[in-house]
């Protein structure tokens, strides 16, 4: 489903929709002048490095444009979604960050001595510092094994860090007691990478959304919680009639929407999005990314958005941080990092994006 990889690897391309071939031809011809609206939609759904879009196009955008007999479907849709240029606003110095991470380190034992004590450590996160302001998105990028996921989980104390500080609204998360940690869990949630493994296969999805509300004692009654679940499902594009369905009855994109709804169930302020669209095809990915943007605006959410896909991070993020071997090697606004990278490692990451010139 990765069109960038297809562009790098294929000589000829066949495009299928609902079991039928709708377009085929040489790769260069198809990517430069796709004729079928579905092909145009697939190509446009993929986030691009050369465009700043307010929203990503979806298949439905092109279906609607085709019904309107637009003579240049693709161009019309892209123009409508183009982000209007606004001057970059400087963050007010007196506004404190929602999350401030200071010299955070998370190490794992590697080799052990004969009496069982660790001889060496893997420094998955090594002296990392950064801040995120309320309502903003910090994109976290780096190759596999760079420490991105470990950092995200360390912030939430799903993994216990070895040192440093993690200040959420001025309070150090690493020093919280068990009771205080439960209060923090309501304010900070995570959307996991794998929408299949992150849901209990025996638990209906409605009950999976009710559970965190019960744990945190939200709302006055079970009836009120059920109403909130119905509202959540509608917000993420799912029918409330699916309340009693099990996870295996949903597609990958629908399961990821359930994961998003579960993270929202306790009305958090910070959400760690851990590679949450990497398993989705480009059309579903566009829908989920647009949904995350809409929810951020509606709830004033703050995201730590972890991904290895720089084009996705560019679309989602206000600022970007680059990690390599557990260390932060570069940080700045999305435009600064991607248009004027300061380190060779960041330049190599940008250079290696498959099909970046599409």
TORDO-432890 format. One record per atom (N, C-alpha, C): residue in one letter; x, y, z. Coordinates in steps of 0.1 Angstrom, whole numbers, plus 2048, in hexadecimal, padded with zeros to 3 digits. Each point is the difference from the previous one (the first is absolute). Layout:
REM residues N
AXYZ;...
REM end
This chain:
REM residues 358
X8087F4800;X7F880C800;X80880D800;X80E7FE800;X80980C801;X8038047F2;X7FA80B7FB;X8028047F2;X80E8057FE;X80780580A;X80E8047FE;X8097F57FD;X7FE7F4807;X8077F47FD;X7FD7FB7F2;X7F38007FC;X7FC7FC7F3;X8078087F5;X80180D803;X8068097F6;X80F7FD7FE;X8077FC80B;X80E7FC7FF;X8027F37FA;X7F77F6801;X8027F27FD;X7FA7FC7F2;X7F58067FC;X7F87FA7F6;X8038067F2;X7FF7F87F5;X8018057F3;X7F28037FA;X7F77F6803;X7F28027FC;X7F77FF80D;X7F58077FF;X7F780080C;X7F17FC7FC;X7FA7F8808;X7F27FD7FE;X7F880680C;X7F68077FE;X7F880680B;X7F37F8801;X7FD7FB80C;X7F37F8802;X7F7808809;X7F37FF7FD;X7F5805809;X7F57F7800;X7FC7FB80C;X7F57F7801;X8017F47F7;X80C7FA7FF;X8027F47F8;X8028027F1;X80080C7FB;X8018027F2;X80C8097FD;X8067FE7F5;X80B8097FC;X7FA80D7FA;X80480B805;X7FA80D7FC;X80A8087F7;X80D7FC802;X80B8077F8;X80C7F8801;X8088017F5;X80D7F97FF;X8098077F6;X80D7FF802;X8098067F7;X80E801806;X8098077F8;X80E802805;X80080880D;X8097FD809;X80080780D;X80180F7FF;X8098047F7;X80380E7FE;X7F48077FB;X7F97FA7F6;X7F48067FA;X7F480180B;X7FF7F5808;X7F5800809;X80280B80B;X80C801805;X80380980B;X7FF80F7FB;X8038027F3;X80080E7FB;X7F38047FB;X7F87F77FB;X7F38047FA;X7F67F5801;X7FC7FD80D;X7F67F6802;X7F28057FB;X7F97F77F9;X7F38047FA;X7F47FC808;X8007F5807;X7F47FC808;X7FF80880D;X7F4804804;X7FF80880D;X8057F880C;X7FE7F37FF;X8057F780C;X80F801801;X8077FF7F4;X80F801800;X80480D805;X7F980B7FB;X80480D804;X7FE80280F;X7F57F9806;X7FE80180E;X80B7F9808;X8047F47FC;X80A7F9807;X80D808800;X8048067F5;X80C8087FF;X7FF80C809;X7F4806801;X7FF80D807;X7FE7FD80F;X7FC7F4804;X7FE7FD80E;X80D800808;X80B7FD7F9;X80D7FF807;X80580D803;X80480380D;X80680D803;X80C8027F8;X80280D7FC;X80B8047F7;X80980A807;X80D7FF7FC;X80A809806;X80080E7F9;X7FA8007F4;X80180D7F9;X7F3808801;X7F67FC808;X7F4807801;X7FC80180F;X7FB80C804;X7FA80280D;X7F18007FF;X7FA7F5805;X7F17FE7FF;X7FA80280D;X7F4806800;X7F880280C;X7FA7F2804;X7FC7F97F6;X7FB7F2802;X8057F77F5;X8017F3803;X8037F77F5;X7F47FD7F8;X8027FF7F3;X7F57FB7F7;X7FC7F1804;X7F37FD7FE;X7FC7F2802;X7F97FB7F3;X7FE7F3800;X7F97FB7F4;X7F38077FE;X7F880380B;X7F38067FF;X80180E7F9;X80B807803;X80180D7FA;X8007FF7F0;X8077F67FB;X8017FE7F2;X7F37FB7FA;X7F97F7808;X7F37FB7FB;X7F680C7FF;X80180980A;X7F780B7FF;X80380A7F5;X80D8027FD;X8048087F5;X7FC7FB7F3;X8017F27FF;X7FD7FA7F3;X7F18017FE;X7F87FF80A;X7F18027FE;X7FD80E7FC;X808809804;X7FE80E7FB;X8068037F3;X8057F57F9;X8058027F2;X80B80A7FF;X80880180A;X80C809800;X8097FC7F5;X8048097F7;X8097FD7F5;X80E7FC805;X80480480B;X80E7FD805;X7FE7FC80F;X7FB7F4802;X7FD7FB80D;X80B80280A;X80C7FA7FD;X80B800809;X80480E804;X8018097F6;X80580E803;X7F5807808;X7F47FE7FD;X7F5807808;X8007FC80E;X8017F3803;X8007FB80E;X80D806808;X80B7FF7F9;X80D804807;X7FF80F803;X7FB8087F7;X7FF80F802;X7F780380B;X7F57F8801;X7F680380B;X8067FD80E;X8097F6800;X8067FC80D;X80D807803;X8058087F7;X80D807802;X80080880D;X80B800808;X80180780C;X80280F7FD;X7F9809806;X80380E7FD;X80C804808;X8088087FA;X80D804806;X7FC80A80B;X8057FD80C;X7FE80A80B;X80D802807;X80380C804;X80D802807;X8027F880C;X80C7FA802;X8027F880C;X7FF80880C;X7F87FC80A;X7FE80780C;X80B7FB80A;X80680A806;X80A7FD80B;X7F97FC80D;X8047F5806;X7FB7FC80C;X80380A80B;X7F6804808;X80280A80A;X8097FA80B;X80B807803;X80A7FB809;X7FA7FD80E;X7F5808804;X7FB7FD80D;X7F77F4801;X7FC7FA7F5;X7F87F4800;X8087F4803;X7FD7F980B;X8087F4804;X7FC7F57F7;X8097F77FD;X7FD7F47F8;X7F77F6808;X7F87F97F9;X7F87F5806;X8087F5805;X80A7FC7F8;X8097F6803;X80F8047FE;X8087FF80B;X80E8037FF;X8097F4804;X8077FB7F7;X8097F4803;X80E805801;X8067FC80B;X80E804804;X8097F5802;X80A7FE7F7;X80B7F6801;X7FA7F2803;X7F67FC7F9;X7F97F3802;X8097F57FB;X8027F6808;X8087F47FC;X7F87F3803;X8007F77F7;X7FA7F3802;X80A7F57FA;X8067F8809;X80A7F77FC;X7FA7F2803;X8057F67F7;X7FC7F2802;X80D7F8802;X8007F6809;X80C7F8802;X8037F87F3;X80D7FF7FD;X8047F87F4;X8077F4805;X80D800800;X8087F5806;X80080180F;X8017F3806;X80080080F;X80C7F9805;X80580480B;X80B7F9807;X7FC7F3805;X80A7F7804;X7FC7F3804;X7F77FF80D;X80080B808;X7F880080C;X7F28077FD;X7FD8037F3;X7F38057FD;X7FF80F7FE;X80A808804;X7FF80E7FF;X8038047F1;X7F980B7FB;X8038047F2;X80E8057FF;X8067FB7F5;X80E8057FD;X7FF80C7F6;X7F77FF7F7;X7FE80B7F6;X7F18037FF;X7FD80C7FA;X7F28047FE;X7FE8047F2;X7F37FE7FB;X7FC8077F4;X7F980D804;X80680B7FB;X7FB80D804;X7F58047F6;X7F47FB802;X7F58027F6;X7FC80E800;X80080780B;X7FE80F801;X80B805809;X80880A7FA;X80C804807;X800810801;X7FD80580C;X80180E803;X7F88097F6;X7F37FC7FE;X7F78077F6;X7F980B807;X7FF80C7FA;X7F980C806;X7F88077F5;X7F3803803;X7F88087F7;X7F3804807;X7F98097F9;X7F3805806;X7F57FF7F5;X7F47FF805;X7F48017F7;X7F6809806;X7FB8097F8;X7F680A805;X7F27FB7FD;X7F7804809;X7F27FC7FF;X7FA8037F2;X7F97F67FA;X7FA8027F3;X8097FE7F4;X80C7FD803;X80A7FF7F5;X8047F17FE;X8067FD7F5;X8057F37FC;X80F8007FF;X8077F7807;X80E7FE7FE;X8027F37F9;X8068007F4;X8027F47F8;X80E7FA805;X8007F3802;X80C7F9804;X8047F67F6;X80C8027F9;X8047F87F5;X80D7FA803;X8037F57F8;X80D7F9801;X7FE7F27FA;X80B7FA7FD;X7FF7F27FB;X7FC7F680A;X7FC7F47FC;X7FC7F680A;X80C7FD80A;X7FD7FF80D;X80A7FE80A;X80680D805;X7FB80C7FC;X80680C804;X7FB80480E;X7F67FA805;X7FB80380E;X7F3807801;X7F98027F4;X7F4808800;X7F57FA809;X7FD7F47FE;X7F57F9808;X80480080F;X80C7FC803;X80580080E;X7FE80E806;X80380A7F9;X7FF80E805;X7F1803803;X7F77FD7F7;X7F2802802;X7FA7F980C;X8047F3801;X7FB7F880C;X80780480D;X80C8057FF;X80780580D;X7F980C805;X7FB8097F7;X7F980C804;X7F47FD808;X7F97F57FB;X7F37FC807;X8037F680B;X80C7FD803;X8047F680A;X7FA7F27FE;X7FE7FD7F3;X7FD7F27FC;X80D7F8801;X80C8077FE;X80D7FB803;X80680980A;X8077FB80A;X80680880B;X80D8057FB;X80280E7FF;X80D8057FC;X80A7FF80B;X80D8017FC;X80B7FF80A;X80380D806;X7FD80B7F9;X80480D806;X7FA80B7F8;X80280C805;X7FA80C7FA;X7F3804806;X7F98097FA;X7F3805805;X7F78027F4;X7F37FE803;X7F58027F6;X7F5808806;X80080D7FE;X7F7809807;X7F38027F7;X7F57FB806;X7F38027F9;X7F880A808;X7FE80C7FA;X7F980B807;X80880380D;X80D7FF7FF;X80980480B;X8037F580A;X7F97F57FF;X8027F580A;X8087F47FA;X80A7FB807;X8097F67FB;X7F97F3800;X7FD7FA7F4;X7F87F47FF;X8087F4806;X80E8017FF;X8087F5805;X8007FF80F;X7FB80A807;X80080080F;X7F27FE805;X7F67FD7F8;X7F27FE804;X7FE7F3808;X7F880080A;X7FC7F4807;X7F67F97F7;X7FC7F3804;X7F77F87F8;X7F38087FF;X7FB80680B;X7F38077FF;X80180C7F7;X80B807801;X80280C7F8;X8017FD7F1;X8077F47FE;X8027FB7F2;X7F27FD7F9;X7F77FB808;X7F27FE7FA;X7FA80D7FB;X80280A808;X7FA80D7FB;X8078057F4;X80E7FE7FF;X8078037F4;X7FC7F87F4;X7FD7F4802;X7FB7F77F5;X7F48067F9;X7F7806807;X7F48067FA;X80480C7F7;X80B806803;X80480C7F8;X8097FD7F4;X8067F4800;X80A7FC7F6;X7FD7F27FB;X7FD7FE7F3;X7FD7F37FA;X8097FD7F5;X7FE7F47FA;X8087FB7F5;X7F87F97F6;X8038027F3;X7FA7F97F5;X80B7F67FB;X7FE7F3802;X80B7F77FC;X8017FE7F1;X80B7FB7FC;X8037FE7F2;X7F77F57FA;X7FF7F5807;X7F97F47FA;X7F1800805;X7F78037F6;X7F2801804;X7FA7F2803;X8077F57FC;X7FB7F3802;X8047FB80E;X80D802804;X8047FB80D;X7FC80980C;X7FC80C7FE;X7FD80A80B;X7F27FF805;X7F87F77FA;X7F27FE805;X7FE7F2805;X7F97FE80B;X7FD7F3805;X7F67F97F6;X8047F47FB;X7F87FA7F5;X7F37FB806;X7FE7FE80D;X7F47FB806;X7F780B805;X80480C7FF;X7F880B806;X7FA8087F5;X7F2801800;X7FA8097F6;X80580E801;X8008067F4;X80780D800;X7F980B808;X7F37FF802;X7F9809809;X8057FF80E;X8027F4804;X8057FE80E;X80E804802;X8087FF7F5;X80E805800;X80180F802;X7F68077FB;X7FF80E801;X7FA80480E;X7F77F8805;X7FA80280D;X80B7FE80C;X8087F77FE;X8097FC80B;X80980B806;X8078087F7;X80780B806;X7F880A808;X7F38027FB;X7F7809807;X7FD7FB80E;X7FE7F3801;X7FE7FA80D;X80C801809;X80C7FD7FB;X80C800808;X80280E806;X7FD80A7F9;X80380E804;X7F3806807;X7F57F9801;X7F4805807;X7FA80B7F9;X8008007F2;X7FA80B7F9;X7F17FE7FE;X7F980B801;X7F18017FE;X7F97F980B;X7F3803801;X7F87FD80C;X7FB7F2800;X7FD7FA7F4;X7FA7F37FF;X8047F97F4;X7FD7F37FF;X8047F87F5;X7F88047F3;X7F4805802;X7F98057F5;X80680C7F9;X806809809;X80680C7FB;X80D7FC7F9;X8077F6805;X80D7FB7FA;X7FD7FB7F2;X7F57F87FF;X7FC7FA7F3;X7FD80B7F6;X7F980B805;X7FE80B7F7;X80D8077FB;X809801809;X80D8057FC;X8087F77F6;X7FE7F3802;X8067F77F6;X7FA8017F2;X7F3801800;X7F98027F3;X80580D7F9;X80280B808;X80580C7FB;X80E7FF7FA;X8087F9808;X80E7FE7FC;X8017F87F3;X7F87F67FF;X8007F87F3;X7FC8087F4;X7F6809802;X7FC8097F5;X80B8097FC;X80780580A;X80B80A7FE;X80B7FA7F8;X8037F3802;X80B7F97F8;X7FB7F97F4;X7F38027FC;X7FB7FB7F4;X7FB7F1801;X7FC7FC80B;X7FB7F2802;X7F1801804;X7F87F67FC;X7F27FF803;X7FE7FB80F;X7F9808808;X7FE7FB80E;X7F97F2801;X7FA7FC7F5;X7FA7F27FF;X80A7F5801;X80D8047FE;X80B7F6800;X8057FD80F;X7F8806809;X8057FF80F;X8037F2804;X7F87F67FC;X8027F2804;X8097F87F7;X8068067F6;X8087F87F7;X80E7FE806;X8067F57FC;X80E7FD805;X80A8057F6;X80C802805;X80B8077F7;X8027F97F3;X7FF7F27FF;X8037F97F4;X7F68047F5;X7F4806803;X7F68037F6;X80380D7FA;X80B807803;X80380D7FA;X80C7FF7F7;X80180A7F7;X80C8017F8;X80B807808;X80C8007FA;X80C807807;X7FD80E803;X7FB8077F6;X7FD80E802;X7F580380A;X7F67F7801;X7F680280A;X8057FD80E;X8097F6801;X8067FD80D;X80980B805;X8078077F6;X80880B805;X7F780B805;X7F48027FA;X7F680A804;X7FC7FC80E;X7FE7F4803;X7FC7FB80D;X80B80480A;X80D7FD7FC;X80B804809;X80080F803;X7FD8087F6;X7FF80F802;X7F580380A;X7F47FA7FE;X7F5802809;X8037FC80E;X8077F5802;X8047FB80D;X80980A807;X80A8067F8;X80980A806;X7F880C804;X7F58047F8;X7F980C803;X7F57FE80B;X7FE7F3804;X7F57FD809;X80180880E;X80C803804;X80280680D;X80380F7FE;X7FE8057F4;X80280F7FD;X80E804804;X80B7FA7FA;X80E803804;X80480E7FA;X80B805804;X80680C7FB;X80C7FD7F7;X8077F5803;X80B7FC7F8;X7FE7F27FB;X8037FE7F3;X7FF7F27FA;X80D7FD7F9;X8067F5803;X80B7FA7F9;X7FB7F87F4;X8038047F4;X7FB7F87F4;X80D7F87FB;X8007F3804;X80C7F87FD;X7FE7F97F3;X8058057F5;X7FF7FA7F3;X7F27FC7FD;X7F6808803;X7F27FC800;X7FA7FF7F2;X8078037F5;X7FB7FF7F3;X8097F77F7;X80A7FB806;X80A7F97F7;X7FB7F37FA;X7F57FA806;X7FB7F37FB;X7F48037F6;X7FD80C7FD;X7F48037F8;X8048047F2;X7F77FD7F6;X8028047F3;X7FE80F7FE;X8048057F5;X80180F7FF;X7F2807801;X7F57F97FB;X7F3807801;X7FB80080E;X8027F5807;X7FB7FF80E;X809809809;X80D8007FD;X80A808807;X7FC80F800;X7FC8047F4;X7FB80E7FE;X7F4804809;X7F77F6801;X7F4802808;X80380180F;X8097F7804;X80480080E;X80880D804;X8098047F7;X80880C803;X7F780D800;X7F78007F7;X7F680B800;X7F880080D;X7FC7F4805;X7F87FF80C;X80880580C;X80D7FC801;X80980480B;X801810800;X8018067F4;X80180E7FF;X7F2807805;X7F57FA7FC;X7F3805804;X7FE7FF80F;X8047F5806;X7FF7FE80E;X809809808;X80C8037FB;X809809806;X7FA80E801;X7FA8047F5;X7FA80D800;X7F4801809;X7F87F5800;X7F3800808;X80380080F;X80A7F7804;X8037FF80F;X80D807804;X8068077F7;X80D807804;X80A7F5805;X8017F57F8;X8097F5804;X80F8047FD;X8097FA808;X80E8017FD;X8057F27FC;X8087FF7F5;X8047F37FB;X8107FF801;X8057F5804;X80D7FC7FD;X7FE7F57F5;X8048047F3;X7FC7F87F5;X80D7F87FB;X8017F3803;X80B7F87FD;X7FE7F97F2;X80A8027F7;X7FF7F97F3;X80E8007FA;X8017F67F7;X80C8007F7;X7FD8067F3;X7F48047FD;X7FC8057F3;X80080F801;X80A8077FA;X80280E801;X7F58087FA;X7FB7FB7F5;X7F58077F9;X7F3801809;X7FE7F5807;X7F480080A;X80380A80B;X80C7FF806;X80480980B;X7FF80F7FB;X8048037F4;X80080D7FB;X7F1805800;X7F77F87FC;X7F28047FF;X7FA80280E;X8047F880A;X7FA80180D;X80780A80A;X80D8037FE;X80780680B;X80380F7FF;X80080680B;X80580E801;X80F800801;X8057F7809;X80F7FF802;X8047F27FE;X80D7FE7FD;X8057F27FD;X80D7FE809;X8017F4805;X80C7FC807;X8057F37FA;X80D8007FD;X8067F47FA;X8097F980A;X7FD7F2801;X8087F8809;X8097F67F8;X80C7FE806;X8097F67FA;X8077F980C;X7FF7F3800;X8077F880A;X7FD80580F;X7F3804802;X7FC80480E;X80280F803;X8078077F7;X80380E803;X7F88097F6;X7FD80C805;X7F980A7F8;X80C8077F8;X7FF8007F2;X80B8057F8;X7FC80D7FA;X7F28037FF;X7FC80C7F9;X7F2803805;X7FC80D801;X7F3804804;X7FD80E7FB;X7F48037FB;X7FC80D7FB;X7F27FF7FB;X7FC80B7FA;X7F28007F9;X8017F67F4;X7F47FB7FC;X8007F67F6;X8068067F3;X7FE80C7FD;X8068067F4;X80F801801;X80580480C;X80E802802;X8077F27FE;X7FB7F6806;X8077F3800;X8007FA7F2;X7F48017F9;X7FF7F97F4;X8068087F4;X7FF80D801;X8068087F5;X80E804801;X80580080D;X80E804802;X8067F780C;X8017F37FD;X8057F780B;X80E804803;X8037FF80D;X80E804805;X8097F4802;X7FB7F4800;X8097F4802;X7FF7F77F4;X80B7F97FE;X8017F67F4;X7F57F5802;X7FE7FC80C;X7F67F5803;X7F28057FB;X7FC80C803;X7F38057FC;X7FF8017F1;X80B8047FA;X8018017F1;X7FE7F27FA;X8067F6806;X7FF7F27FB;X7F27FB802;X7F980380B;X7F27FC801;X7F78067F6;X80280D7FD;X7F88077F5;X8037FA7F3;X80D7FD7FD;X8047FB7F3;X7FA7F27FE;X7FF7F880B;X7FB7F27FE;X7F17FE7FF;X7F880B800;X7F27FF7FF;X7FD7FA7F3;X7F97F47FF;X7FD7FA7F3;X7F68097F8;X8038037F4;X7F78077F7;X7FD80E804;X80A807807;X7FE80D805;X7FD80B7F6;X8047FD7F3;X7FF80A7F5;X7F37FD7F8;X7F77F8805;X7F47FD7F9;X7F780D7FF;
REM end
